[in-house]
Amino acid sequence: NAGVMQNPRHLVRRRGQEARLRCSPMKGHSHVYWYRQLPEEGLKFMVYLQKENIIDESGMPKERFSAEFPKEGPSILRIQQVVRGDSAAYFCASSPPSGTRQSNEQFFGPGTRLTVL
Amino acid sequence: AQSVTQPDIHITVSEGASLELRCNYSYGATPYLFWYVQSPGQGLQLLLKYFSGDTLVQGIKGFEAEFKRSQSSFNLRKPSVHWSDAAEYFCAVGAPGSGNTGKLIFGQGTTLQVKP
């Protein structure tokens, strides 16, 4: 059973470009979380999604950032008009449906390291 | 406000020595508690978790952690450290309940260096 997959693993963008980060949750998982890790810091929660729904976006910056988890396909974190301060590692995690075994655990992907030039 | 504090940014121990990494939390109720390990350039791996019950929990790789409600702490321990344990360790809390924990709140991490 493959784990959480993220691509690309490394992404370089110039200021003003768009960045799209993809996350494929573990098989059978219906909950996806996105976290951002700035250099020398811990992970900060960004957004929590279920299929086609945003459950909690309290950690998302108000502008330029958006996330989706469509019925089919991976979850996408989209950053428009990137700035140097967006350079960070972005981690996705997934968990199984509520009430199932391990539903209270989050399984993390390897991350996407975004560098903005 | 909910928060997690890991007071030690860096810790260096000799191989074979014991280890304790500290974690304190601020939360309205007893949260779910987690320790994760992150190797350089990698994602996070769950070491152990506490939801309820026995306050001493065992995890993978020989790690254990003890929940102390009175101190709002969840310290991670290992009796004998191996060189491969060098990594960054994160304590995290999540909302208790029967469903998903929702967002996790992480501490700032402790970097463990192991001397030969």
Interface residues (C-beta under 8 A of the other chain):
Chain A: V4 H31 Y33 Y35 E41 G42 L43 K44 F45 Y48 I55 D56 S58 G59 F91 A93 S95 S98 G99 S103 N104 E105 Q106 F107 F108 G109 P110 G111
Chain B: V4 Q6 Y32 F34 Y36 Q42 G43 L44 Q45 L46 K49 F51 F90 A92 G94 S98 G99 N100 T101 G102 K103 L104 I105 F106 G107 Q108 G109
